Amino acid sequence: FCFVLSPSAQALSHSEKAQLSEQQKLFLEAEQLIKRKKRKAFRKKLVALENYPLVPYLYYQDYNKRLGYVSAEQINTFVERFPNTPLSSRLQRQWLEQLAKHGKWETYLENYPGEGDATLQCLYLRGLYHTGQKKKALSLVEPLWKVGKSQPKSCDSLFRTWLQSDYF
């Protein structure tokens, strides 16, 4: 017997709800608390679910809803605690993009994992540039420029600056 959780407790019929385990019920209740922004009640439910296999999804949903307020420590703890889930890299990426969007370059640079696609690489170089490391940033642009395809929009301002520099 395998039961797949629905994204919302409201999507379950009465008979399906009756078949849920206690942890499954707590999980669905916690999801609803996230949606209703009931953080204190959510944290209490989370304690009861710490050993539940789907708990990373709750943390992800919570952090994703509050990306602008989540600390580097919280993100890094999530990535370290749940390294083998697809959520780790997704959350880290979304958080890094949020930092860049709001010009929080120091925090971006401190937490950039040193790898990633062109978007994250360009944001990293933009971060270097905006924090006074202009020469270093511009010296690293060329490999991103010399590819056989269009690069993401996050590279555009960096490329414009580079094209007008002595590094081009």
C-alpha positions in Angstrom: 0.0 0.0 0.0 1.5 3.2 -1.1 -0.1 6.6 -0.5 1.1 9.7 -2.4 0.6 12.9 -0.6 -1.5 15.6 -2.3 -0.1 19.1 -2.3 -2.9 20.2 -0.1 -5.0 18.6 2.6 -8.1 20.2 1.0 -7.6 18.0 -2.1 -8.2 14.8 -0.1 -11.5 13.1 0.2 -12.9 12.1 3.6 -11.9 8.5 3.1 -8.4 9.4 2.0 -8.0 11.6 5.1 -9.0 8.7 7.3 -6.3 6.5 5.9 -3.5 9.0 6.6 -0.9 8.2 9.3 -0.5 10.7 12.1 2.7 12.1 10.6 1.0 12.5 7.2 -1.7 14.5 8.9 0.8 16.6 10.7 2.6 17.2 7.4 -0.5 18.4 5.7 -1.4 20.6 8.6 2.1 22.1 8.6 1.7 22.9 4.8 -1.5 24.7 5.5 0.2 26.7 8.3 2.9 27.8 5.9 0.3 28.9 3.4 -1.6 30.8 6.1 1.7 32.4 7.4 1.2 30.9 10.9 4.9 30.6 11.7 4.7 29.9 15.4 2.2 27.0 15.0 4.2 25.8 12.0 7.4 25.5 14.0 5.6 23.5 16.7 4.4 21.0 14.0 7.9 20.9 12.5 9.3 19.6 15.8 7.0 16.6 15.7 8.0 15.9 12.1 11.8 16.0 12.4 12.2 12.3 11.4 9.5 12.3 8.8 11.0 11.7 5.3 9.3 14.6 3.7 10.4 17.2 6.2 12.8 18.8 3.7 9.8 19.8 1.7 8.4 21.7 4.6 11.6 23.6 5.3 11.8 24.3 1.5 8.3 25.7 1.4 8.8 27.8 4.5 12.2 29.2 3.3 11.0 29.8 -0.2 8.0 31.8 1.0 10.4 34.0 3.0 13.6 34.1 0.8 14.3 37.8 1.6 14.4 37.1 5.3 16.2 33.7 5.5 19.7 33.9 6.8 22.8 32.4 5.2 23.1 30.1 8.2 19.6 28.7 7.6 20.3 28.1 3.9 23.6 26.5 4.5 22.2 24.3 7.3 19.5 23.2 4.9 22.0 22.4 2.2 24.2 20.5 4.6 21.3 18.6 6.2 19.5 17.6 3.0 22.3 17.4 0.4 20.8 14.6 -1.6 17.5 16.2 -2.3 16.8 18.2 -5.4 15.6 20.9 -3.0 19.0 21.8 -1.7 20.4 23.2 -4.9 17.1 24.7 -5.9 16.7 26.6 -2.6 20.3 27.8 -2.6 20.0 29.0 -6.2 16.8 30.9 -5.5 18.3 32.5 -2.4 21.4 33.5 -4.3 19.3 35.1 -7.1 17.3 36.9 -4.4 20.5 38.3 -2.9 21.7 39.5 -6.3 18.4 41.1 -7.1 18.6 43.1 -4.0 22.3 44.0 -4.4 23.4 42.0 -1.3 26.7 41.3 -3.1 28.9 40.6 0.0 26.5 37.9 1.2 26.3 36.5 -2.3 30.0 36.3 -2.6 30.4 34.7 0.8 27.9 32.0 -0.1 28.5 31.4 -3.8 29.3 27.6 -4.0 32.1 28.2 -6.6 30.2 26.4 -9.3 27.0 26.8 -11.2 25.5 27.7 -14.5 26.1 30.9 -16.4 23.5 32.8 -14.5 25.2 32.1 -11.1 28.6 32.7 -12.6 27.6 36.0 -14.1 26.0 37.1 -10.8 29.2 36.1 -9.0 31.3 38.3 -11.4 28.8 41.1 -11.0 29.2 40.7 -7.2 32.9 41.0 -7.5 32.6 44.1 -9.7 30.1 45.8 -7.4 32.3 45.1 -4.3 35.4 46.8 -5.7 37.0 43.8 -7.3 36.6 45.1 -10.8 39.8 43.9 -12.3 39.2 40.3 -11.0 35.7 40.4 -12.3 36.5 41.7 -15.7 39.4 39.3 -16.1 37.1 36.3 -15.7 34.4 37.4 -18.2 35.9 36.1 -21.4 35.1 32.3 -20.9 31.5 33.3 -20.4 31.5 35.4 -23.5 33.1 32.8 -25.7 30.4 30.2 -25.9 28.3 29.2 -28.9 25.0 30.3 -27.5 23.3 33.3 -26.0 23.9 33.8 -22.3 21.3 34.7 -19.7 20.1 38.2 -19.1 22.1 38.3 -15.8 25.2 38.5 -17.9 24.1 41.5 -20.0 25.3 44.4 -17.8 28.6 42.5 -17.1 29.2 42.0 -20.8 28.5 45.7 -21.6 31.0 46.7 -19.0 33.6 44.2 -20.2 33.2 45.2 -23.9 34.1 48.8 -22.9 37.1 47.7 -20.8 40.7 46.8 -21.6 40.0 43.2 -21.0 38.0 42.8 -24.3 
